[in-house]
Amino acid sequence: MNKLVVIAGPTAVGKTQLGIDIALQCGGEIISGDSMLVYRGMDIGTAKPSLVERKGVPHHLIDIIEPGATFSAVDFQQAAEKLIFDIQTRGKTPIIVGGTGLYLKALLEGYTFVAAESNAAYRKEMEGVAEEKGSQYLYERLRCVDPAAAERIHPNNVRRMIRALEVAELGGETIPETQVLAADQLLRYDAVVVGITMERALLHQRINGRVDSMVEAGVLAEVEELLRRGIERDSQCMQGIGYKEFVAHLAGECSLPEAVENVKAHTRQFAKRQWTWFRKMPYLHWLEYQPKKGYASLLESFYQTFAGNYL
């Protein structure tokens, strides 16, 4: 079986640095498992690692599509499978780094996604329902026909709720994102899957600091440029946290301080949902970041646990 390393965990927990340092030690290459890093020109709001931060380590699935285009779990699954094979063929170690739980589970557990055809008329109807009755109405409807989908989709994400309803009500099936493996079942790859965790208060502090840094780095100008280029507000990329809130501010719906606080709150909520996803991965090995010991201790813990018989 193929060998690879997966570094998972909530946003702002330190996945990027750990993945790069492991890659430098073992001759690895990074495959991004983040749904927002695929977009070109969306750098600040996604906390995309700069070329300097990448330290010469090859990174894949970053800056591969234009804003406005769509990228799904199926796209990630197919692209990552090809990259893993290519990297291993060249004698390197693929290291998947990311916090998009569905992407990681789909790849590692070999999801087979439902290929339901899209129905424009149905989507238009549901958009009207959402506008008339509100997103919560759609959410309750989704809970009735596909409770598992409702659990993983945020009640405010109208686009994803409509897609899930479309599959469930028109296709007569559910999107198989609820597949669960027992702890002793084999994954599709011979993988070490590591999750980074830390005290909740510390993570919230890091999230707040990251958002403040994004504002200082010019994320508002980045959003303005995307809108100037004609990227629609309801496009997939603009639904990302750190973009939709500033779009709302630019539309006059809230002040800049309110937008910043909304980004922080939504990011903290997202981190909580990420933890929920990762708890469904029984094969994940948790490593805790302890502030008194610092990052070096985290890196040492990884090597003590896995390097002797893996890397």
C-alpha positions in Angstrom: 0.0 0.0 0.0 1.0 3.6 -0.5 2.5 5.7 2.3 1.6 9.2 3.0 1.3 11.7 5.9 -1.8 13.7 6.7 -1.8 16.8 9.0 -5.2 17.8 10.0 -6.8 20.1 12.6 -8.8 23.3 13.1 -7.9 26.6 11.5 -5.0 28.5 13.0 -3.7 25.5 15.0 -0.3 25.4 13.2 -0.8 22.7 10.5 1.1 24.6 7.8 4.4 25.0 9.7 4.3 21.3 10.9 3.7 20.0 7.4 6.5 22.1 5.9 9.0 21.1 8.6 8.2 17.4 8.2 8.6 17.8 4.4 12.0 19.3 4.8 13.1 16.4 7.0 11.8 13.6 4.9 12.0 15.0 1.4 8.3 15.4 1.1 5.9 17.5 -1.0 2.8 19.2 0.3 -0.7 18.6 -1.1 -3.1 21.3 0.2 -6.3 19.9 1.7 -7.9 23.3 2.1 -10.9 24.2 0.0 -10.0 27.9 -0.3 -6.3 27.7 -1.2 -7.2 26.6 -4.7 -8.1 30.1 -5.8 -5.6 32.5 -7.4 -5.6 36.0 -6.0 -7.2 35.0 -2.7 -4.1 35.1 -0.5 -4.7 37.2 2.6 -8.2 36.0 3.5 -7.2 32.4 3.2 -3.9 32.7 5.1 -2.2 31.1 2.1 1.5 30.4 2.9 3.8 32.7 1.0 6.7 31.4 -1.1 9.0 32.4 1.7 7.0 30.5 4.3 7.0 27.4 2.1 10.8 27.2 2.4 11.3 25.7 -1.0 9.0 22.8 -0.4 6.8 22.0 -3.4 3.1 22.8 -2.8 0.2 21.3 -4.8 -3.4 22.3 -5.2 -2.7 25.9 -4.4 -3.5 28.7 -6.9 -5.0 26.2 -9.5 -8.3 27.9 -10.4 -9.7 31.4 -10.9 -12.1 32.9 -8.4 -15.6 32.3 -9.6 -14.9 28.8 -10.6 -16.1 25.8 -8.5 -14.0 23.2 -6.8 -15.6 20.2 -5.0 -14.6 17.3 -2.8 -14.8 15.1 -5.9 -12.3 17.4 -7.7 -10.0 17.3 -4.7 -10.3 13.5 -4.4 -9.4 13.0 -8.1 -6.6 15.5 -8.1 -5.0 14.3 -4.8 -5.0 10.7 -6.0 -3.0 11.6 -9.1 -0.6 13.7 -7.1 0.0 11.0 -4.5 0.9 8.5 -7.2 3.2 11.0 -8.9 5.0 12.1 -5.8 5.5 8.5 -4.6 6.7 7.5 -8.1 9.4 10.1 -7.8 10.5 8.7 -4.5 9.1 11.5 -2.4 6.6 11.5 0.5 3.2 13.1 -0.1 2.1 15.2 2.9 -1.5 16.4 2.9 -2.1 19.5 5.0 -5.5 20.9 5.5 -8.6 21.4 7.6 -11.4 20.6 5.2 -12.6 17.4 6.8 -14.8 16.2 3.9 -11.8 16.4 1.6 -9.6 14.3 3.8 -12.3 11.7 4.6 -13.3 11.4 0.9 -9.7 10.7 -0.1 -8.7 8.4 2.8 -11.9 6.4 3.0 -12.6 6.3 -0.7 -16.0 7.9 -1.0 -18.0 7.2 -4.1 -20.0 10.3 -4.7 -23.5 10.4 -6.1 -23.5 11.7 -9.6 -26.9 13.4 -9.5 -27.6 15.7 -12.4 -28.2 19.4 -11.5 -31.7 20.8 -12.1 -31.7 24.5 -12.7 -35.5 24.8 -12.3 -35.4 23.1 -8.9 -32.5 25.3 -7.7 -34.4 28.4 -8.8 -37.4 27.3 -6.9 -35.5 26.6 -3.8 -33.7 30.0 -4.0 -37.2 31.5 -4.1 -38.2 29.5 -1.1 -35.1 30.6 0.8 -35.8 34.2 0.0 -39.5 34.0 1.0 -39.3 31.8 4.0 -35.6 32.1 5.1 -32.6 29.8 5.2 -33.8 28.2 8.4 -36.9 26.8 6.6 -34.6 25.1 4.0 -32.4 23.8 6.8 -35.4 22.2 8.6 -36.5 20.7 5.2 -33.0 19.3 4.7 -33.0 17.8 8.2 -36.1 15.8 7.3 -34.8 14.3 4.1 -31.0 14.0 4.9 -30.2 14.6 8.6 -26.6 13.8 8.1 -26.2 16.5 5.4 -27.9 18.9 7.7 -25.4 18.1 10.5 -22.4 19.1 8.3 -23.9 22.0 6.4 -24.2 25.4 8.1 -27.8 26.7 8.2 -26.8 29.9 6.5 -25.1 28.2 3.6 -28.1 28.3 1.2 -26.1 27.1 -1.9 -25.0 23.9 -0.2 -28.3 23.2 1.4 -30.0 23.5 -2.0 -27.5 21.2 -3.6 -28.0 18.6 -0.8 -31.8 18.9 -1.2 -31.5 18.5 -4.9 -29.6 15.3 -4.6 -31.9 13.9 -1.8 -35.3 14.9 -3.3 -34.6 14.5 -7.0 -32.0 11.8 -7.1 -33.6 9.8 -4.3 -30.2 9.3 -2.7 -28.0 11.1 -0.2 -24.6 12.5 -0.7 -22.4 9.8 0.8 -20.4 12.1 3.0 -21.5 10.2 6.1 -19.4 7.1 5.4 -17.6 6.0 8.6 -14.8 3.5 9.1 -14.3 1.5 12.2 -10.9 2.2 13.9 -9.6 -1.2 12.8 -10.6 -0.9 9.1 -8.0 -0.3 6.5 -7.9 3.0 4.7 -7.2 3.3 1.0 -3.6 4.3 1.8 -1.0 3.3 4.3 -1.2 6.7 6.1 -0.3 8.3 9.3 -3.0 10.8 10.0 -2.1 13.4 12.6 -4.4 16.0 14.2 -3.1 19.0 16.0 -5.0 20.2 19.0 -4.6 22.8 21.7 -6.6 24.5 24.5 -9.8 26.1 23.1 -8.9 29.5 24.7 -5.5 29.5 23.1 -6.9 28.6 19.7 -9.5 31.4 19.9 -6.7 33.8 20.8 -4.7 32.7 17.7 -7.8 33.0 15.5 -8.4 36.5 16.7 -4.8 37.4 16.1 -4.8 36.0 12.6 -7.9 38.0 11.7 -6.3 41.2 13.0 -3.2 40.4 10.9 -5.3 39.8 7.8 -6.9 43.3 8.2 -3.5 44.9 8.7 -2.2 43.0 5.6 -5.0 44.5 3.4 -7.7 41.8 3.2 -10.3 44.5 2.5 -8.4 45.7 -0.6 -8.2 42.0 -1.7 -12.0 41.7 -1.4 -12.5 45.0 -3.3 -10.3 43.8 -6.1 -12.2 40.5 -6.4 -15.5 42.5 -6.7 -13.9 44.9 -9.2 -13.0 41.9 -11.3 -16.7 40.9 -11.4 -16.6 38.0 -9.0 -20.2 37.6 -7.8 -21.1 37.8 -4.2 -22.8 34.5 -4.2 -20.0 32.6 -5.9 -18.4 29.7 -4.1 -15.2 31.5 -3.3 -17.0 34.5 -1.8 -18.8 32.3 0.6 -15.5 31.7 2.5 -15.1 33.1 5.9 -13.0 36.2 5.7 -14.6 37.2 2.4 -18.4 37.2 2.8 -18.2 39.3 5.9 -16.1 42.0 4.2 -18.4 41.9 1.2 -21.3 42.6 3.5 -19.3 45.6 4.9 -18.6 46.9 1.4 -22.3 46.6 0.6 -23.1 48.9 3.5 -24.6 46.2 5.7 -22.3 46.5 8.6 -19.4 48.6 9.8 -15.8 47.6 9.4 -15.3 46.8 13.1 -18.5 44.7 13.0 -17.2 42.8 9.9 -14.0 42.1 11.7 -15.8 40.7 14.7 -18.0 38.7 12.5 -15.0 37.1 10.8 -13.5 36.2 14.2 -16.8 34.7 15.5 -17.5 32.8 12.3 -13.9 31.4 12.3 -14.3 30.2 15.9 -17.5 28.5 15.0 -15.9 27.0 12.0 -13.1 25.6 14.1 -15.7 24.0 16.4 -17.3 22.3 13.3 -13.8 21.1 12.2 -13.3 19.4 15.5 -16.6 17.7 15.1 -15.5 16.4 11.7 -12.2 15.1 12.9 -13.8 13.3 15.8 -15.4 11.1 13.1 -11.9 9.9 12.0 -11.0 7.1 14.4 -7.7 6.6 12.7 -6.5 10.1 13.5 -3.7 10.4 16.1 -3.9 13.6 18.2 -0.8 15.7 19.1 -1.4 18.5 21.5 0.4 21.8 21.2 1.4 22.9 24.7 2.3 26.6 25.0 4.7 26.1 27.8 6.8 23.6 25.8 6.3 25.4 22.5 6.3 24.3 18.9 9.6 22.5 19.0 8.0 20.0 21.5 5.1 19.4 19.1 7.5 18.6 16.2 9.5 16.3 18.6 6.3 14.5 19.6 5.6 13.8 16.0 9.0 12.2 15.3 9.0 10.3 18.6 5.6 8.8 17.7 6.1 8.1 14.0 9.6 8.6 12.7 11.1 5.4 14.0 8.9 3.1 12.1 7.5 5.3 9.4 9.6 8.1 7.9 
